[in-house]
């Protein structure tokens, strides 16, 4: 039972980390494509 709960937590944390990594990668790619100036203007 404990192993199943542990695996569930690992799965949830893995999904959350995956989403976070995708978001960071997307922001970095947009930053490289647009250049720093346009990002500063949007913020």
KATA-V944938 format. One record per residue. N is the residue number from 1. OMEGA is omega in degrees with one decimal (* if undefined). NEAR is the number of other ideal C-beta (glycine too) atoms within 12 Angstrom. Layout:
n = (N;N)
omega = (OMEGA;OMEGA)
near = (NEAR;NEAR)
This chain:
n = (1;2;3;4;5;6;7;8;9;10;11;12;13;14;15;16;17;18;19;20;21;22;23;24;25;26;27;28;29;30;31;32;33;34;35;36;37;38;39;40;41;42;43)
omega = (-179.4;179.9;-179.9;178.0;178.9;179.4;177.4;177.9;178.6;-179.9;-179.4;-179.2;178.4;178.7;-179.4;178.7;177.7;178.2;-179.5;-180.0;178.0;179.5;179.8;179.9;-179.2;179.4;-179.6;179.4;177.8;179.0;179.9;-176.9;-174.5;-172.9;-174.2;-173.5;-175.2;178.1;-179.3;179.5;-179.0;178.2;*)
near = (7;8;9;10;11;12;13;14;14;14;14;14;14;14;14;14;14;14;14;14;14;14;14;14;14;14;17;15;13;16;18;13;12;15;12;14;10;13;16;10;9;12;9)
